[in-house]
Amino acid sequence: MGGVDETAGKRKSGIAPWRNKALKIAAAMPEMATEVRLKLIEQFPAFKDLGNANIDAVKEAHKSTLAANENSQNHFYRASQDQRDALLDDLGRDDLSWAQRESLHDRLDRNVRQVDEKDSESKQFLGTNMKMVVAGGVAALALGVAFVGGKVVAASEGGSEEPQQN
């Protein structure tokens, strides 16, 4: 199937760069001044909205991809079924030699294998797309955790700079 691979899909959708930026911000927070961290926390609703917008965009792209894949699959399956029906009609003829029947059986077997390969290919494609949707959700979750994590919450409450121990 000549589709977009996972890495290219992430790059095209902006998931990977967005997630990388969120993780860089999260990693830098311990070295930031308390005032800077508090200003970032104040921006959390905007980051949340951005994350939700990105997730919504990925979901819509995923839905569109699923619909296009289903349409393509249905077209292929209809064409394959039409071919099998024609081959079975030909096999029903009484005037065929053994070699002709064997050739028709081989073509029928190839058709069935092609359908199986197409099904496996589609499942792999759908799995890759699902990974992209999950990556978008994980990126949004990582951003949320980064901005409401232990050190930031402790600093915003006027506590110590060290994470709270349970």
C-alpha positions as CSV (number, residue, x, y, z in Angstrom):
1,M,0.0,0.0,0.0
2,G,1.6,3.3,-1.0
3,G,0.6,5.3,2.1
4,V,2.4,7.5,4.5
5,D,4.6,5.8,7.0
6,E,4.3,6.5,10.8
7,T,7.3,8.9,11.0
8,A,6.2,10.9,7.9
9,G,2.6,11.0,9.2
10,K,3.8,12.4,12.6
11,R,6.0,14.9,10.8
12,K,3.1,16.0,8.5
13,S,0.6,16.2,11.4
14,G,3.0,18.1,13.7
15,I,2.7,15.5,16.5
16,A,6.4,14.8,16.9
17,P,7.6,18.4,17.0
18,W,4.8,19.4,19.4
19,R,5.6,16.6,21.7
20,N,9.3,17.3,21.6
21,K,8.7,21.0,22.5
22,A,6.5,19.9,25.5
23,L,9.1,17.5,26.7
24,K,11.9,20.1,26.4
25,I,9.8,22.6,28.4
26,A,9.1,20.0,31.0
27,A,12.7,19.0,31.3
28,A,13.8,22.7,31.7
29,M,11.2,23.5,34.4
30,P,13.4,22.5,37.4
31,E,16.1,25.0,36.3
32,M,13.5,27.9,35.8
33,A,12.9,30.6,38.3
34,T,9.8,30.1,40.3
35,E,8.2,33.2,38.7
36,V,8.8,31.8,35.2
37,R,7.3,28.5,36.2
38,L,4.3,30.3,37.6
39,K,3.8,32.3,34.4
40,L,3.9,29.0,32.5
41,I,1.3,27.5,34.8
42,E,-0.9,30.6,34.2
43,Q,-0.7,29.7,30.5
44,F,-1.8,26.1,31.1
45,P,-5.4,26.7,29.8
46,A,-3.9,27.9,26.5
47,F,-1.6,24.9,26.3
48,K,-4.5,22.6,27.1
49,D,-6.6,24.3,24.3
50,L,-3.7,23.8,21.9
51,G,-3.3,20.2,22.9
52,N,-7.1,19.6,22.5
53,A,-7.0,21.3,19.1
54,N,-4.1,19.1,18.0
55,I,-5.8,16.0,19.3
56,D,-9.0,17.0,17.5
57,A,-7.1,17.6,14.3
58,V,-5.4,14.2,14.6
59,K,-8.8,12.5,15.3
60,E,-10.3,14.1,12.2
61,A,-7.4,13.1,10.0
62,H,-7.7,9.6,11.4
63,K,-11.4,9.4,10.7
64,S,-10.8,10.6,7.2
65,T,-8.0,8.1,6.7
66,L,-10.2,5.3,8.0
67,A,-13.0,6.3,5.6
68,A,-10.7,6.4,2.6
69,N,-9.1,3.1,3.6
70,E,-12.5,1.5,4.0
71,N,-13.6,2.8,0.6
72,S,-10.5,1.5,-1.0
73,Q,-10.8,-1.9,0.7
74,N,-14.5,-2.2,-0.4
75,H,-13.6,-1.4,-4.0
76,F,-10.8,-4.0,-4.0
77,Y,-13.0,-6.7,-2.4
78,R,-15.9,-6.0,-4.9
79,A,-13.4,-6.3,-7.8
80,S,-11.9,-9.5,-6.3
81,Q,-15.4,-11.0,-5.8
82,D,-16.4,-10.2,-9.4
83,Q,-13.2,-12.0,-10.6
84,R,-13.9,-15.0,-8.4
85,D,-17.5,-15.2,-9.7
86,A,-16.3,-15.1,-13.3
87,L,-13.7,-17.8,-12.6
88,L,-16.3,-20.0,-10.9
89,D,-18.6,-19.5,-13.9
90,D,-15.8,-20.6,-16.2
91,L,-15.1,-23.6,-14.1
92,G,-18.7,-24.6,-14.4
93,R,-18.3,-25.1,-18.2
94,D,-18.2,-28.7,-19.5
95,D,-16.0,-28.0,-22.4
96,L,-12.8,-27.3,-20.5
97,S,-9.6,-29.4,-20.6
98,W,-7.8,-30.5,-17.5
99,A,-5.1,-27.9,-18.1
100,Q,-7.7,-25.1,-18.5
101,R,-9.4,-26.2,-15.3
102,E,-6.1,-26.2,-13.5
103,S,-5.2,-22.8,-14.8
104,L,-8.6,-21.4,-13.6
105,H,-8.0,-23.0,-10.1
106,D,-4.6,-21.4,-10.0
107,R,-6.1,-18.0,-10.8
108,L,-8.8,-18.5,-8.2
109,D,-6.1,-19.4,-5.6
110,R,-4.1,-16.3,-6.5
111,N,-7.2,-14.1,-6.1
112,V,-7.9,-15.5,-2.6
113,R,-4.2,-14.9,-1.6
114,Q,-4.4,-11.3,-2.9
115,V,-7.5,-10.7,-0.8
116,D,-5.7,-12.1,2.3
117,E,-2.6,-10.0,1.6
118,K,-4.8,-6.9,1.1
119,D,-6.5,-7.6,4.4
120,S,-3.2,-7.9,6.3
121,E,-1.9,-4.8,4.6
122,S,-5.0,-2.9,5.7
123,K,-4.7,-4.1,9.3
124,Q,-1.0,-3.0,9.4
125,F,-2.0,0.4,8.0
126,L,-4.8,0.9,10.5
127,G,-2.4,-0.1,13.3
128,T,0.1,2.5,12.3
129,N,-2.6,5.1,12.1
130,M,-3.9,4.2,15.6
131,K,-0.4,4.6,16.9
132,M,-0.4,8.2,15.6
133,V,-3.7,8.9,17.4
134,V,-2.3,7.5,20.6
135,A,0.9,9.5,20.2
136,G,-1.2,12.6,20.0
137,G,-3.1,11.7,23.2
138,V,0.2,10.9,25.0
139,A,1.7,14.2,23.9
140,A,-1.3,16.1,25.3
141,L,-1.0,14.1,28.5
142,A,2.7,14.7,28.8
143,L,2.2,18.4,28.4
144,G,-0.4,18.4,31.2
145,V,1.8,16.5,33.5
146,A,4.7,18.8,32.7
147,F,2.8,21.9,33.8
148,V,1.1,20.5,36.8
149,G,3.9,18.2,38.0
150,G,5.3,17.9,41.5
151,K,8.0,20.6,41.4
152,V,5.7,23.2,39.8
153,V,2.8,22.5,42.2
154,A,5.1,22.7,45.1
155,A,6.6,26.0,43.9
156,S,3.2,27.5,43.1
157,E,2.0,26.8,46.7
158,G,5.1,28.5,48.1
159,G,6.7,25.2,49.1
160,S,10.2,24.1,48.6
161,E,11.9,23.7,45.2
162,E,12.2,20.0,45.9
163,P,9.5,17.5,44.8
164,Q,7.2,16.4,47.5
165,Q,7.9,12.9,48.9
166,N,5.0,10.6,49.6
